[in-house]
């Protein structure tokens, strides 16, 4: 353990320690027993890597500069030298450096990644271990040539010293240290570079800005300046490359710095890259996004209504079959990727679920019936929030996993742990842009790469691209611009008005009428009210969508309404009520003709039977060769029995062109409603949230616990003992009141507490907060932070 870092951390004031554990809450989960335990946890590879992942490119570059310019056992780097080294990598047009550099150093100290005073800054222990090739530079020459034999080092020393007058190496150094000192001399490296050919120099230029390692065959070959024949041999003979394995070479750090002209970074800019893109009218973008939001809500409703009547099956491996996705996309009139998004969002919001884990059906849930009666803006907020906080990636639908298995819609393997974080971070970029600015996808990727350079990769870039595409479909953005209600949807961005209230005035006003036409179509001049839209979807089929939706009436759609329990008079009455034009005569004829034939044939159970008041019609059914699989048998002039089930007989007769209705065992017509089939909502699988900042009271209690534990650890003292005598006993209401007062004043209290065996124990506490039936407090008798169940506290008393 680095005692310098431990002493520095121990010397921090309490407010600095509270800020540290608030920024890195994983360090106190659970609370370490003392500060040395905090040091061990903070310098572990996992915790250090997680803290480095939170840095932007400039702050990470400051850490890398410290790593390059300091050694593990050497002195710290003065702030003035750090500023000079950083300034050498910053272009002249990048703006002032002092403010951003000071802010970065303070942030690094706050995260305990850098420590020490300004005259001796050091990277914290563990940072060097998790930083592979900082700034794209290779290892120091001492490490790069560590495994070279002495005779080989002697050859490299002679090659480096020929024709040059290097600076004098300190006395007592070995061959390895003298070689490192030579390569650290800019003049020596320049002399070595002058003796190589253009191909060898081109190979060095490829490695100069990283990555500094490469692969060559027989890297450990014996070669000298005189015997070198290839460009690689020229470099190996002069020590400009070091062999680190049988087929691997690396560029020593000193040579890399010389090739870079002393600069550690190529182009280091303190601030994030500017966002570039088209400029739109913000009001127009908001209206466009609102239209998209409205359309998405109605599409989800249409999906659930359709699946409630004709649900697709669940694959044995989970998910939805490709043919069912294509069929769904066809009748939703959407591209397959958009249909996949609609299905996934509906599932994430709990509106659809499988009736069985395998070989079941995808059905609307009971939650859907609650959702569909809400206002449109509230329904959109439910869908958008489910998408934003979900860990599934609909954009991966159609691809294959690492076992070459197809990823279907609703497939369990569509979950990605990074999805939530990337989605939120991506949306924060257009949210931070100026009003009306639609940043390009490349501009967004560059900003994300600046904010989290250690997490940059093609995978995260793909997730960001999916996010921008899906946000446009949901209406979070409009014309590429973050909408006013989409901005309010982001975590931490909620103002006095929530997303739903901001969206409401922008939504199109629904209409309660249609325009009936003589060609058996109805034109909806705008979005229909919920009840009218559902009824019209039952009695007619959507023919086209756009600014106005066109519905077409047909024999099948009218029969669908009659099957749902409506009569011909009901259908005509609804048309007259909601049509701005008279009901055309052809439509009246269609309704009456279908109704006249509807129900003349009735199907029951024998297994099943067919009953009809018209014997001639039954004669026609019996004579139909297509009915042979039904194995019909005439029981009476008006009754035919079948061994097939009632559902099979009904579906078959409808396929033959008849219009039967199902009949119950009591002889009543069985009414099948569109919303009759439902399933229970599956338990939502929520992703593990990223570690959030600690509650200030909990952070303060954790620091007090570590301070007390540290003092006891250093002095080997026992924790404080509870007072003697009977444990306190107070009424429940008095207990709550006294604890609230202690939290408000920050005072200590003596409590009685029942353990798991029901035995009363005494505790001295510093209460921090009380919620959910639990008290979080620092327990002085245990020197640790604990949670206490309020119902187990027997009483509270002041500590004298």
C-alpha positions in Angstrom: 0.0 0.0 0.0 1.3 3.5 -0.9 1.6 5.3 2.4 1.9 8.7 0.6 -1.5 8.2 -0.9 -3.0 6.9 2.3 -1.6 9.9 4.3 -3.0 12.3 1.6 -6.4 10.7 1.7 -6.4 10.7 5.5 -5.5 14.4 5.6 -8.5 15.4 3.4 -11.2 17.4 5.2 -14.5 15.7 5.7 -16.3 17.7 3.0 -13.7 16.5 0.4 -14.2 12.9 1.5 -17.9 13.3 1.3 -17.6 14.6 -2.2 -15.3 11.6 -3.1 -17.7 8.9 -1.9 -20.6 10.8 -3.6 -18.9 10.8 -6.9 -17.7 7.2 -6.5 -20.4 5.5 -4.4 -19.1 2.1 -5.2 -16.2 2.9 -2.7 -18.6 2.8 0.2 -20.8 -0.1 -0.8 -20.4 -1.5 1.8 -18.7 1.1 4.0 -15.0 0.2 4.6 -14.1 -0.4 8.2 -11.4 2.3 8.1 -9.6 4.6 5.6 -7.0 2.1 4.7 -9.8 -0.1 3.5 -11.0 2.8 1.5 -7.6 3.1 -0.1 -7.5 -0.6 -1.0 -10.9 -0.4 -2.6 -10.2 2.9 -4.4 -6.9 1.7 -5.9 -8.3 -1.7 -7.1 -8.2 -2.2 -10.9 -12.0 -2.4 -11.2 -12.7 0.8 -9.2 -9.8 2.7 -10.9 -11.0 1.7 -14.3 -14.5 2.7 -13.5 -13.4 6.1 -12.4 -11.2 6.6 -15.5 -14.2 5.7 -17.6 -16.0 8.8 -16.3 -13.3 11.2 -17.5 -13.6 13.2 -20.7 -10.8 13.3 -23.2 -9.0 16.3 -21.8 -9.1 15.1 -18.2 -7.9 11.7 -19.3 -5.1 13.4 -21.3 -4.0 15.2 -18.1 -3.8 11.8 -16.3 -1.8 10.3 -19.2 0.6 13.3 -19.2 1.3 12.6 -15.5 1.9 8.9 -16.2 4.3 9.7 -19.0 6.3 12.4 -17.1 6.5 10.6 -13.7 7.8 7.3 -12.5 6.2 5.0 -10.0 8.9 5.6 -7.4 10.0 9.1 -8.4 9.0 12.6 -7.3 5.8 14.2 -8.2 5.4 16.6 -11.1 5.0 20.4 -10.4 1.8 21.9 -11.8 3.9 24.4 -13.8 5.6 21.5 -15.7 2.3 19.8 -16.2 0.9 23.0 -17.7 3.9 23.4 -20.0 3.7 19.8 -21.2 0.0 20.1 -21.8 0.4 23.4 -23.6 2.8 21.8 -26.1 0.0 19.6 -27.3 -2.8 22.2 -27.5 -3.2 24.1 -30.8 -3.0 27.9 -30.8 -6.7 28.2 -31.8 -7.9 26.0 -29.0 -8.5 28.9 -26.5 -7.1 29.5 -23.0 -5.7 26.5 -21.2 -5.3 27.6 -17.6 -9.0 27.5 -16.6 -9.8 24.0 -18.1 -6.5 22.6 -16.8 -7.0 23.8 -13.3 -10.6 22.4 -13.4 -9.4 19.1 -14.7 -6.7 18.8 -12.0 -9.3 19.6 -9.3 -11.7 17.1 -10.7 -9.0 14.4 -10.8 -8.1 15.2 -7.2 -11.8 15.0 -6.3 -12.0 11.5 -7.8 -8.7 10.5 -6.0 -7.1 9.7 -9.4 -4.4 12.3 -8.8 -3.1 13.4 -5.4 -0.5 15.6 -3.8 0.1 19.4 -3.7 0.6 21.5 -6.8 4.4 21.2 -6.5 4.3 17.4 -6.5 1.3 16.0 -8.4 1.2 12.2 -8.7 -1.2 9.7 -10.3 -2.9 7.6 -7.7 -1.7 4.0 -7.1 -3.5 1.7 -9.5 -3.9 4.2 -12.3 -0.6 3.1 -13.9 -1.7 -0.5 -13.7 -4.9 0.0 -15.7 -3.5 2.5 -18.3 -2.2 0.5 -21.2 0.0 2.6 -23.5 -0.9 6.0 -22.1 -1.2 8.6 -24.9 -0.4 5.9 -27.3 3.2 5.7 -26.1 5.1 2.5 -25.5 6.8 1.5 -22.3 10.0 3.2 -21.1 13.2 1.9 -22.6 14.1 0.3 -19.2 11.0 -1.9 -19.5 11.2 -2.4 -23.2 14.8 -3.8 -23.2 14.6 -5.4 -19.7 14.9 -9.0 -21.1 17.7 -8.3 -23.6 21.0 -10.1 -22.7 24.0 -8.0 -21.7 25.9 -8.5 -24.9 22.9 -7.3 -26.9 22.6 -4.2 -24.7 26.3 -3.6 -25.2 25.7 -3.7 -29.0 22.8 -1.2 -28.7 25.0 1.1 -26.5 27.7 1.1 -29.1 25.2 1.8 -31.9 23.6 4.7 -29.9 27.0 6.2 -29.1 28.6 6.1 -32.6 29.3 9.5 -33.9 27.4 11.3 -31.1 28.3 12.9 -27.9 25.5 12.0 -25.5 24.8 13.6 -22.2 26.8 12.0 -19.4 25.1 9.1 -17.7 25.1 9.1 -13.9 27.8 7.0 -12.3 26.8 3.6 -11.1 24.2 2.9 -13.7 24.0 -0.4 -15.5 23.9 -1.0 -19.2 20.1 -0.9 -19.3 19.9 2.4 -17.5 22.7 3.9 -19.7 20.8 2.8 -22.8 17.6 4.4 -21.5 19.6 7.6 -20.7 21.0 7.7 -24.3 17.5 7.2 -25.9 16.1 10.0 -23.7 18.6 12.4 -25.4 16.9 14.1 -28.3 20.3 14.5 -30.1 21.1 10.8 -29.9 17.7 9.7 -31.3 18.0 12.2 -34.1 21.4 10.8 -35.0 20.0 7.3 -35.0 17.1 8.4 -37.2 19.6 9.9 -39.7 21.2 6.5 -40.3 18.0 4.7 -41.4 16.4 4.4 -44.7 13.0 5.9 -45.8 11.1 2.6 -45.4 12.4 2.2 -41.9 11.4 5.8 -41.1 7.9 5.2 -42.5 7.5 2.2 -40.2 8.4 4.3 -37.2 6.0 7.0 -38.3 3.2 4.4 -38.3 4.0 3.6 -34.7 4.7 7.1 -33.5 1.2 8.1 -32.5 0.1 4.7 -31.5 -0.5 1.9 -31.1 3.2 1.6 -30.4 3.4 -2.2 -30.8 3.6 -4.4 -33.9 4.2 -7.9 -35.1 7.2 -9.1 -37.2 8.6 -12.6 -37.7 11.7 -13.6 -35.7 11.7 -10.4 -33.7 14.6 -11.6 -31.5 17.0 -12.2 -34.3 20.7 -11.3 -33.8 21.4 -8.2 -35.9 23.9 -5.3 -35.9 24.1 -2.0 -37.7 26.6 -3.6 -40.1 24.6 -6.7 -40.8 21.1 -5.1 -41.0 19.5 -5.8 -44.4 15.7 -5.0 -43.9 14.1 -1.8 -42.6 13.0 -3.7 -39.4 16.6 -4.9 -38.9 17.8 -1.3 -39.2 15.5 -0.3 -36.4 16.3 -3.3 -34.2 20.0 -2.8 -34.6 19.8 0.8 -33.4 17.5 0.2 -30.5 14.7 2.3 -32.2 12.5 -0.8 -31.8 12.6 -3.3 -29.0 11.7 -7.0 -29.3 9.3 -8.0 -26.6 8.5 -11.5 -27.9 9.3 -13.9 -30.7 7.0 -12.0 -33.0 6.3 -8.7 -31.3 8.1 -5.4 -31.2 7.4 -2.1 -29.4 8.5 1.5 -29.8 10.3 2.7 -26.7 8.6 5.7 -25.0 11.7 7.9 -25.4 11.9 7.2 -29.1 8.2 7.9 -29.5 8.5 11.2 -27.8 11.4 12.2 -30.0 9.4 11.3 -33.1 6.5 13.4 -31.8 8.8 16.4 -31.3 8.4 16.3 -27.6 4.6 16.4 -27.7 2.7 13.9 -25.7 -0.6 14.3 -27.6 -1.1 15.2 -31.2 -4.1 17.6 -31.0 -5.4 18.2 -27.5 -8.3 20.6 -27.0 -9.7 21.5 -23.6 -13.3 21.8 -24.6 -15.7 19.4 -26.4 -15.9 19.5 -30.2 -18.6 21.9 -31.4 -21.8 20.4 -32.6 -22.5 20.8 -36.4 -25.6 20.2 -38.3 -28.7 21.8 -39.9 -30.6 24.6 -38.2 -34.4 24.2 -38.1 -37.2 26.3 -36.7 -37.7 25.0 -33.1 -41.5 25.5 -33.3 -41.6 23.5 -36.5 -39.4 20.8 -35.0 -41.7 20.5 -31.9 -44.8 20.2 -34.1 -43.1 17.6 -36.2 -42.1 15.6 -33.1 -45.6 15.9 -31.7 -47.0 14.4 -34.9 -44.5 11.5 -34.7 -45.4 11.0 -31.0 -49.1 10.9 -31.8 -48.6 8.5 -34.7 -46.4 6.2 -32.6 -49.1 6.0 -29.8 -51.8 5.2 -32.4 -49.6 2.5 -34.0 -49.0 0.8 -30.6 -52.8 0.9 -30.0 -53.4 -0.6 -33.5 -50.9 -3.3 -32.8 -52.5 -4.3 -29.5 -56.0 -4.2 -30.9 -55.0 -6.5 -33.8 -53.0 -8.9 -31.6 -56.0 -9.1 -29.2 -58.0 -10.6 -32.1 -55.3 -12.5 -34.0 -52.3 -13.1 -31.8 -49.1 -14.4 -33.2 -47.4 -17.4 -31.5 -44.4 -17.4 -29.2 -41.3 -19.3 -30.5 -39.9 -22.0 -28.3 -36.7 -20.1 -28.0 -38.7 -16.9 -27.2 -39.5 -14.0 -29.4 -41.6 -13.5 -32.5 -41.3 -15.5 -35.8 -39.9 -13.6 -38.8 -43.0 -14.3 -40.8 -45.1 -12.7 -38.0 -42.9 -9.6 -38.0 -43.3 -9.3 -41.7 -47.1 -9.7 -41.5 -47.3 -7.2 -38.7 -45.1 -4.7 -40.6 -47.4 -5.2 -43.7 -50.7 -4.3 -42.0 -49.1 -1.6 -40.0 -47.7 -0.2 -43.3 -44.3 0.2 -41.7 -40.7 -0.9 -42.5 -39.7 -4.0 -40.6 -37.3 -2.2 -38.3 -40.0 0.3 -37.3 -42.5 -2.4 -36.7 -39.8 -4.1 -34.5 -39.4 -0.9 -32.5 -43.2 -0.6 -32.0 -43.4 -4.2 -30.8 -40.4 -3.8 -28.5 -41.6 -0.6 -26.9 -45.1 -2.0 -26.4 -43.5 -5.0 -24.6 -41.2 -2.8 -22.5 -44.2 -0.7 -21.4 -46.0 -3.9 -20.3 -48.8 -3.6 -22.9 -48.1 -7.0 -24.6 -46.7 -10.2 -23.1 -46.6 -13.9 -23.9 -49.3 -16.1 -22.5 -46.7 -18.8 -21.9 -42.9 -18.9 -21.8 -42.9 -21.2 -24.9 -45.5 -22.2 -27.5 -47.8 -19.5 -26.2 -49.2 -16.4 -27.9 -48.3 -12.7 -27.8 -51.4 -11.0 -26.3 -52.3 -7.5 -24.9 -52.1 -7.4 -21.2 -54.6 -6.1 -18.7 -52.3 -3.2 -18.4 -53.2 -2.2 -21.9 -56.8 -1.6 -21.0 -55.7 0.8 -18.4 -53.2 2.5 -20.7 -55.6 3.0 -23.7 -58.1 5.1 -21.6 -55.5 7.7 -20.7 -54.9 10.9 -22.6 -52.7 10.7 -25.6 -49.9 12.7 -24.0 -49.9 10.4 -20.9 -49.8 7.3 -23.1 -46.8 8.7 -25.0 -44.9 9.4 -21.8 -45.4 5.8 -20.7 -44.0 4.5 -24.0 -41.1 7.0 -24.3 -40.1 6.4 -20.6 -40.1 2.6 -21.2 -38.0 3.0 -24.3 -35.5 5.3 -22.6 -35.0 3.2 -19.5 -35.1 -0.2 -21.2 -32.1 -2.4 -21.7 -33.3 -4.0 -25.0 -31.9 -2.9 -28.4 -34.6 -3.2 -31.2 -32.0 -2.2 -33.8 -30.3 -5.6 -33.5 -33.4 -7.4 -34.8 -32.4 -9.5 -37.9 -28.8 -9.9 -36.9 -27.1 -13.0 -35.5 -25.6 -13.6 -32.1 -22.2 -15.2 -31.4 -23.7 -18.6 -31.9 -25.0 -17.6 -35.3 -28.6 -17.7 -34.1 -31.0 -15.2 -35.5 -32.1 -12.4 -33.1 -35.9 -12.1 -33.5 -38.2 -9.4 -32.2 -38.8 -10.0 -28.4 -35.9 -12.4 -28.3 -34.4 -12.7 -24.8 -30.9 -12.0 -26.2 -31.7 -8.4 -27.3 -30.7 -7.2 -23.9 -27.5 -5.1 -23.6 -26.3 -3.7 -20.3 -24.9 -0.6 -21.9 -28.1 0.3 -23.7 -29.6 2.6 -21.1 -26.4 4.6 -20.5 -25.6 5.1 -24.1 -29.2 6.0 -24.9 -29.3 8.7 -22.3 -25.9 10.1 -23.1 -26.7 10.2 -26.8 -29.9 12.1 -26.2 -28.1 14.6 -24.0 -26.0 15.7 -26.9 -28.9 17.2 -29.1 -30.5 18.3 -25.8 -27.3 20.4 -25.1 -27.3 21.9 -28.6 -28.7 25.4 -29.3 -32.4 25.9 -30.1 -33.2 24.5 -33.5 -29.9 22.8 -34.1 -30.1 19.3 -35.5 -26.6 17.8 -34.9 -25.4 15.4 -37.5 -24.8 11.7 -36.5 -21.0 12.1 -36.9 -21.1 15.2 -34.7 -22.9 13.3 -32.0 -20.4 10.5 -32.2 -17.5 12.9 -31.9 -19.1 14.5 -28.8 -19.6 11.1 -27.2 -16.0 10.1 -28.0 -14.9 13.3 -26.2 -17.0 12.7 -23.2 -16.0 9.0 -22.7 -12.9 8.2 -24.7 -12.2 5.0 -22.9 -15.6 3.6 -23.9 -15.5 4.6 -27.5 -15.9 1.8 -30.0 -17.9 0.6 -33.0 -20.4 -1.1 -30.7 -21.2 2.0 -28.8 -21.3 4.0 -32.0 -24.0 1.6 -33.3 -26.0 1.9 -30.2 -25.9 5.7 -30.5 -27.0 5.5 -34.2 -29.9 3.3 -33.1 -30.9 5.8 -30.4 -31.0 8.8 -32.9 -33.1 6.8 -35.4 -35.5 5.5 -32.8 -35.8 8.9 -31.0 -37.1 10.4 -34.3 -39.7 7.7 -34.6 -41.0 8.1 -31.1 -41.1 11.9 -31.4 -38.4 12.6 -28.8 -36.7 14.5 -31.6 -38.3 16.2 -34.6 -36.3 16.9 -37.8 -33.2 15.9 -35.8 -33.9 18.6 -33.2 -34.5 17.7 -29.5 -38.2 18.5 -28.8 -39.2 20.5 -25.8 -41.0 17.6 -24.3 -38.3 15.2 -25.3 -35.8 17.3 -23.3 -38.0 17.1 -20.3 -38.0 13.3 -20.6 -34.3 13.0 -19.8 -33.3 12.2 -16.2 -32.5 15.3 -14.2 -34.1 17.6 -16.8 -37.6 17.7 -15.3 -38.8 21.2 -14.8 -42.1 22.6 -13.5 -43.9 20.9 -16.4 -43.4 17.2 -17.3 -43.2 15.8 -20.8 -46.9 15.0 -21.0 -47.9 18.6 -20.2 -45.5 20.0 -22.7 -46.7 17.7 -25.4 -50.4 18.1 -24.9 -50.8 21.6 -26.6 -48.8 20.4 -29.6 -50.9 17.3 -30.4 -53.3 17.4 -33.3 -57.0 17.7 -32.2 -58.8 14.4 -32.7 -61.9 14.5 -34.9 -65.1 12.6 -34.3 -66.4 12.2 -37.8 -65.5 10.6 -41.2 -66.4 11.3 -44.8 -68.3 8.3 -46.3 -67.9 7.9 -50.1 -69.9 5.9 -52.7 -67.0 3.5 -53.4 -67.4 1.9 -49.9 -64.6 3.9 -48.4 -64.5 6.3 -45.5 -61.9 9.2 -45.2 -60.8 10.3 -41.7 -59.7 13.9 -42.2 -57.5 13.7 -39.1 -56.7 11.6 -36.1 -59.9 10.0 -34.8 -61.1 9.9 -31.2 -60.2 6.7 -29.4 -63.7 5.1 -29.4 -64.4 6.0 -33.0 -61.0 4.8 -34.1 -61.4 1.4 -32.5 -65.0 1.0 -33.8 -64.0 2.0 -37.3 -61.0 -0.4 -37.2 -63.5 -3.1 -36.3 -66.1 -2.4 -39.1 -63.6 -1.5 -41.9 -60.0 -2.2 -43.0 -57.3 0.5 -43.4 -56.6 1.0 -47.1 -54.0 3.8 -46.9 -52.5 6.2 -44.4 -51.1 9.7 -44.6 -52.5 13.1 -43.9 -55.9 11.4 -44.1 -56.6 7.7 -43.4 -58.8 5.8 -45.9 -60.9 2.9 -44.6 -62.6 0.4 -46.9 -65.8 -1.5 -46.0 -66.1 -5.1 -47.2 -68.1 -8.2 -46.5 -65.4 -9.5 -44.1 -65.1 -6.3 -42.1 -68.9 -5.9 -41.8 -69.2 -9.6 -40.7 -66.4 -8.8 -38.1 -68.6 -6.2 -36.6 -71.6 -8.5 -36.5 -69.5 -11.2 -34.9 -68.7 -8.7 -32.2 -72.4 -8.4 -31.3 -73.5 -5.4 -33.4 -76.6 -5.6 -35.5 -77.1 -4.1 -38.9 -79.1 -1.2 -37.4 -76.3 -0.6 -34.9 -73.7 -0.3 -37.7 -75.9 2.0 -39.8 -76.7 4.2 -36.8 -73.0 4.6 -35.9 -72.2 5.5 -39.5 -75.0 8.1 -39.6 -73.8 9.5 -36.2 -70.2 9.9 -37.2 -70.4 10.7 -40.9 -70.3 14.3 -42.2 -71.9 13.1 -45.4 -75.0 10.9 -45.9 -74.5 7.2 -45.7 -74.2 6.0 -49.4 -76.8 3.6 -50.6 -74.2 0.9 -51.7 -72.9 0.8 -48.1 -76.4 0.4 -46.7 -77.0 -2.5 -49.2 -73.7 -4.1 -48.1 -74.6 -4.0 -44.4 -78.1 -5.3 -44.9 -77.0 -8.0 -47.3 -74.2 -9.3 -44.9 -76.6 -9.1 -42.0 -79.3 -11.0 -43.8 -77.0 -13.9 -44.4 -75.2 -13.6 -41.0 -76.3 -16.2 -38.5 -78.5 -18.2 -40.7 -76.1 -21.1 -40.1 -75.4 -21.8 -36.4 -72.6 -24.0 -35.0 -72.8 -25.7 -31.6 -71.1 -28.7 -29.9 -71.7 -32.3 -30.5 -68.4 -32.4 -30.8 -70.3 -29.7 -32.8 -73.4 -29.3 -34.8 -74.7 -27.1 -37.5 -78.3 -25.8 -37.3 -80.2 -23.9 -40.0 -83.8 -23.0 -40.4 -83.4 -23.4 -44.2 -83.0 -27.1 -45.1 -82.0 -26.1 -48.7 -79.0 -24.3 -47.4 -78.0 -27.3 -45.3 -78.4 -29.5 -48.5 -75.9 -27.1 -50.2 -73.4 -27.5 -47.3 -73.7 -31.3 -47.3 -73.2 -31.4 -51.1 -70.1 -29.2 -50.9 -67.0 -31.4 -51.5 -64.9 -29.0 -49.5 -66.9 -30.0 -46.4 -65.8 -33.6 -46.5 -63.0 -33.2 -43.9 -65.6 -31.9 -41.4 -67.4 -35.4 -41.6 -70.8 -33.9 -41.5 -73.8 -36.1 -40.6 -77.5 -35.1 -41.1 -79.5 -35.5 -37.9 -82.6 -33.7 -39.0 -83.8 -31.5 -41.9 -82.4 -28.5 -40.1 -79.5 -30.1 -38.0 -76.1 -31.5 -39.1 -73.5 -32.9 -36.6 -69.7 -32.9 -37.0 -66.9 -34.6 -35.2 -64.7 -31.4 -35.6 -64.7 -28.7 -32.9 -67.0 -25.7 -33.1 -64.1 -23.4 -33.9 -62.9 -25.5 -36.8 -66.4 -25.8 -38.3 -67.1 -22.1 -38.0 -63.7 -21.2 -39.6 -64.2 -23.8 -42.4 -67.7 -22.6 -43.3 -66.6 -19.0 -43.4 -63.8 -20.1 -45.7 -66.4 -21.7 -48.0 -68.3 -18.4 -48.3 -71.0 -18.9 -45.6 -71.6 -16.6 -42.6 -72.1 -18.8 -39.6 -72.1 -17.7 -36.0 -71.1 -19.7 -33.0 -73.9 -20.9 -30.6 -73.6 -21.7 -27.0 -74.9 -24.9 -25.4 -78.0 -22.9 -24.3 -78.6 -21.9 -27.9 -77.4 -18.3 -27.6 -75.2 -16.6 -30.1 -71.6 -16.5 -28.8 -70.3 -12.9 -29.1 -66.6 -12.6 -29.8 -65.3 -9.2 -29.0 -62.0 -7.7 -30.3 -60.6 -7.1 -26.8 -61.7 -10.4 -25.2 -58.2 -12.0 -25.1 -55.8 -10.7 -22.5 -52.9 -12.1 -20.6 -51.1 -10.9 -17.4 -48.2 -8.5 -17.6 -44.9 -10.3 -17.4 -42.6 -9.1 -14.6 -40.5 -6.2 -16.0 -36.8 -7.1 -16.2 -35.1 -3.8 -15.3 -31.4 -3.2 -16.0 -29.1 -2.6 -13.0 -28.9 1.2 -12.7 -25.6 2.9 -12.8 -24.3 3.9 -9.5 -25.9 7.3 -8.6 -24.6 9.9 -6.3 -25.1 9.1 -2.6 -27.6 10.9 -0.5 -25.7 13.6 1.4 -26.7 12.3 4.8 -25.6 8.8 3.9 -22.3 10.1 2.6 -21.7 12.0 5.8 -22.5 9.0 7.9 -20.1 6.9 5.8 -17.3 9.4 6.4 -18.0 9.5 10.1 -17.9 5.7 10.2 -14.6 5.5 8.3 -13.0 8.2 10.5 -14.0 6.5 13.7 -13.0 3.1 12.3 -9.7 4.5 11.2 -9.0 6.1 14.6 -9.8 2.8 16.3 -7.7 0.9 13.7 -4.7 3.1 14.2 -4.9 3.3 18.0 -6.4 -0.2 18.4 -9.2 1.2 20.6 -12.5 -0.6 21.0 -15.7 1.0 19.7 -17.7 3.1 22.1 -19.7 1.2 24.7 -23.4 1.7 25.3 -24.6 3.0 28.7 -25.4 0.5 31.4 -28.9 -0.1 32.6 -32.2 -0.9 31.0 -32.5 -0.2 27.3 -34.7 2.8 26.4 -38.4 2.2 25.9 -40.7 4.8 24.4 -44.0 4.8 22.5 -43.8 4.3 18.8 -44.9 7.9 18.0 -42.4 9.2 20.5 -39.6 7.1 19.0 -40.2 8.5 15.5 -40.4 12.1 16.8 -37.1 11.8 18.8 -35.3 10.2 15.8 -36.5 13.0 13.5 -35.3 15.6 15.9 -31.9 13.9 16.2 -31.6 13.8 12.4 -32.5 17.5 12.2 -29.9 18.5 14.9 -27.2 16.0 14.0 -27.1 14.7 17.6 -26.4 11.3 19.1 -29.1 9.1 20.6 -29.2 5.9 22.7 -31.6 3.3 21.4 -32.8 -0.1 22.4 -32.9 -2.6 19.5 -34.2 -6.1 19.2 -31.9 -8.5 17.3 -33.0 -11.4 15.1 -33.5 -13.6 18.2 -35.6 -11.0 19.9 -32.9 -10.0 22.4 -32.8 -6.3 23.4 -29.4 -4.6 22.7 -28.1 -1.1 23.3 -26.7 1.1 20.5 -25.3 4.6 20.4 -26.3 6.1 17.0 -25.8 9.2 14.9 -29.0 9.1 12.8 -28.6 10.1 9.1 -32.0 9.6 7.5 -35.3 7.7 7.9 -37.4 6.3 5.1 -39.3 3.2 4.0 -39.5 1.9 7.6 -35.8 1.9 8.1 -33.3 4.2 9.9 -29.9 4.7 8.4 -27.4 5.7 11.1 -23.7 5.5 12.1 -23.5 3.0 14.9 -20.8 4.1 17.4 -21.0 0.8 19.2 -20.0 -1.1 16.0 -18.1 1.7 14.3 -20.0 1.2 11.1 -23.0 2.5 9.1 -26.1 0.3 9.5 -29.8 0.3 8.6 -32.2 -0.4 11.5 -35.8 -1.6 11.1 -38.0 1.0 12.9 -40.3 -1.6 14.3 -37.4 -3.3 16.2 -36.4 -0.1 18.0 -37.8 -0.3 21.5 -37.1 3.3 22.5 -34.9 6.4 22.2 -33.0 8.4 24.8 -30.5 11.3 24.8 -26.8 10.5 25.3 -25.5 12.4 28.3 
